[in-house]
């Protein structure tokens, strides 16, 4: 497994859309204000989740050098 796929798995697990309430509780328990609304954070987490899936499932690109 290459580093890109490991990072993709990390993103997928961390930004599952169901983890939104956990992110909110974690940020608010740290004494900070959560900067996103419910819908905007859901859109952001789905976007990052999708990026993670792309990183996991795209094949390794090999460049050939043709002189």
C-alpha positions as CSV (number, residue, x, y, z in Angstrom):
1,X,0.0,0.0,0.0
2,X,1.5,3.3,-1.0
3,X,1.5,6.5,1.1
4,X,-1.2,8.1,-1.0
5,X,-3.6,5.3,-0.2
6,X,-2.8,5.4,3.5
7,X,-3.6,9.2,3.5
8,X,-6.8,8.5,1.7
9,X,-7.9,5.9,4.3
10,X,-7.1,8.5,7.0
11,X,-9.2,11.1,5.3
12,X,-12.1,8.7,4.7
13,X,-12.2,7.6,8.4
14,X,-11.7,11.1,9.8
15,X,-14.3,12.8,7.6
16,X,-17.1,10.3,7.4
17,X,-20.2,12.4,7.3
18,X,-21.5,10.8,10.4
19,X,-18.5,12.2,12.4
20,X,-19.9,15.7,12.1
21,X,-21.3,15.8,15.7
22,X,-18.0,14.4,17.0
23,X,-16.1,17.2,15.3
24,X,-18.5,19.7,16.8
25,X,-18.2,18.3,20.3
26,X,-14.4,18.1,20.1
27,X,-14.0,21.7,18.9
28,X,-16.5,23.1,21.4
29,X,-15.0,21.1,24.3
30,X,-11.6,22.6,23.5
31,X,-13.2,26.0,24.2
32,X,-13.4,27.2,20.6
33,X,-16.4,28.2,18.5
34,X,-17.2,25.8,15.7
35,X,-16.7,27.9,12.5
36,X,-19.1,25.9,10.3
37,X,-22.9,25.4,10.2
38,X,-24.4,22.0,9.9
39,X,-25.0,22.0,6.2
40,X,-21.7,23.6,5.3
41,X,-19.7,21.1,7.4
42,X,-21.6,18.3,5.9
43,X,-20.7,19.5,2.4
44,X,-17.1,19.9,3.4
45,X,-16.9,16.5,5.0
46,X,-18.5,14.8,1.9
47,X,-16.0,16.6,-0.3
48,X,-13.0,15.5,1.8
49,X,-14.5,12.0,2.0
50,X,-14.7,11.9,-1.8
51,X,-11.1,13.1,-2.2
52,X,-10.0,10.4,0.2
53,X,-11.9,7.8,-1.9
54,X,-10.2,9.0,-5.0
55,X,-6.8,8.8,-3.3
56,X,-7.5,5.2,-2.3
57,X,-8.9,3.8,-5.5
58,X,-7.0,5.5,-8.3
59,X,-4.3,3.3,-9.7
60,X,-0.6,4.2,-9.4
61,X,0.5,6.4,-12.3
62,X,3.7,5.5,-14.0
63,X,5.4,7.9,-16.3
64,X,7.5,6.5,-19.1
65,X,10.4,8.5,-20.4
66,X,10.6,8.3,-24.2
67,X,13.8,9.9,-25.5
